[in-house]
Amino acid sequence: MNKHILNTAKGLFFSAALVTLAGCEREISTDVLATSPKVAEVFLDEFAAGVDFQAWGKTTALSQDNETKYSGTASLKIEVPTPDDFLGNWTGGVFFTEAGRDLSDYDALTFYVKSSASTKIEVGLGSYGDAEYAATLAGVTADANWRKVIVPIPNPSKLTAEKGLFNFSVGTEDTDGKAYTLWIDEVKYEKLGTLAHTRIKDISMAGFPTGDIEINELTVYVNLPNGLNQEMSVSSKYFTFNSSNPEVATVNGNIITFHGEKDRTILTPNEAEGAITITGVYDFAPEPGQNASEVISLYCDKYENTLSSPMNGYWAPYQTTTNNEIDLGDDIHIMHYGNFNFVGIVLDEDADTEGKTYVHLDILLQDKVENAQIDVSADINAAGEAAGRLTIPLTTGKWIPVDVPLNGASSIHQLQMAVTSGTPTYQDILVDNIYFY
């Protein structure tokens, strides 16, 4: 199955004690499946029954504190290490239960947090085991005052056997590398009844004739009791989607299947506002025909890419262009640029183009724009002195090959693409097959 996935991996360390019971045997009936318990508590004055901890980062950072607490007799104390700590330069972990819990009656995970230094932490739920229903809040403030944190559950009906009850991650980026102490207390699930207006962030994406694409994470906004819209990252499996044009694309779970039509379609979740817009289903760029021995490649699946670049210089405030890579598996990668006015592709090391004649790239404009065109240049230095420059007409939905002459330049520092004078900002452009020959 081909997948379009964006994931963040965390390294995990876990020391587990296993207890084996022997000496008795019995037959186990599988006629009736056991249901997961409906338990709200994770940590109040101690861990709730069946809750265990799996450490991330520094594994010795967590303990219980009977002096500093929000309520009751104890809190969780987390010693955040310095970057040079040989046991780990950050800390975090997940509170889990192997039995799983039925959390469908609750609409939020809540807890209180306090810190000896003002900082930001990342928290969430669902990050254990298969992590089908992960939900994450980044940039949560922790300071000298106890603060209540609410992690909304966008669709509680999905959490009927959840194992990952609470997770956190914290470092010293906000304290200039200085160690500090964090306290967490009263970790539990609640039915607040005051969360509203769940909305996914509108996104646009291209479809390709490769079968299935998996959408792994969505940005979601939920209105909190204080009126603020909480931004969070959640698994797309929380939602079920309808397609405005099933002949173009349908959705099963979080898998989008394209059916060969070229038209636009809109996918809307039943449980939230917002939409995923499929701007169209496009063919791949033509396969390059140059001999590999004659090519210096930056971004092309056919050749070995010996050049490198972040693919976007982000020259704020004048540049608005964003970028992300579409990864379709099977060595199929395409660069997407959104909100496009111009982009600089600055090479990590200048390309030695002695004996090379052109730089090639393929460009596809997804926007429906009349008389669309784009300027493309190959520059010999950061000042933008061009070895060669072309103005290329674009056709909506069609890959346009571009071959910019190098005019004898022996090295190239960067490539630039820009809208021409009088043309609008393009919302979606695809680029592939960037190489010198």
Disulfide bonds with the S-S distance in Angstrom:
none
